[in-house]
Amino acid sequence: MSEAQQAARRNMPDYTLPFPGFDLAGKELSYDYCYGKIPPEDRSRIVKMAWDRGTAAAADIFKKYDGEGDFFIIAGRSGLSCEEVDKDYVMGNFRYFSDYLSGRKRIRLYIRSIALWAEQNKLDELTARNLILSHEYYHFLECTVLGLTSRLYQVPMLIAGPLKIGRTGIRALSEIGAHAFAHTYHNLRREGA
Ligand SMILES: [Zn+2]
C-alpha cells in the first residue's frame, strides 16, 4: 500500500458521538470522494453490506477472545503492536486519532487527540483509547483475513462521456465496517456485563 493510501486511511471523522451507529453510516458514505459515481439506488444497499461485515467480524472476535474487553490484549495476541504517540494530530480540517500501518503490523494512537475526543464525549481516556483501537483493529482484520471492505463495491475511476476508465473501490465502506465493528463489539460487551 502506498504512503498516499496509508495517509488516506487515517480518516476517522471528528464525530461528536463516540460510536457512530448505522444512521451515521450513510453520512460517512457521502464523505467519500467517489460518492457522486455511486448510483443513488445502490447507496443504502452498500452501506448495509459494509455495516453487516463489521457486525459479523465483531461477533467472531467477541467469541474468539471470549468477550475480552481490552483491545490492547486482543491486539497483542494478534501480533499487532500499539504505539501511543504523545501528540494532537491535526492536519487541514481533520483531527487524526490513530492509524494502522499494515506493512508493519502496527497501530499508532495519537493520545492527545484521543484525550480531547474523550473529553467531548465524556469518556475516560482508557475507554476512548480502547474504542479507537477497536476501530483500527477492524482495518487490521481487513488487511489480514477479511479482505478490504472498500473493494466490495467498485466504480469507474474516470467517467469521460461514454467512456468508463479503470475501477476503484469505495474507501468509506472500510470506515463504515470499522464503525460497525467498534459499535457492535461495545454493545456485545455491555450486554454481556
Ligand atoms: Zn478507520
Boltz pocket constraint, residues with backbone or C-beta under 6 A from the ligand:
constraints:
  - pocket:
      binder: B
      contacts: [[A, 9], [A, 11], [A, 12], [A, 135], [A, 136], [A, 139], [A, 174], [A, 175], [A, 178]]
      max_distance: 6.0
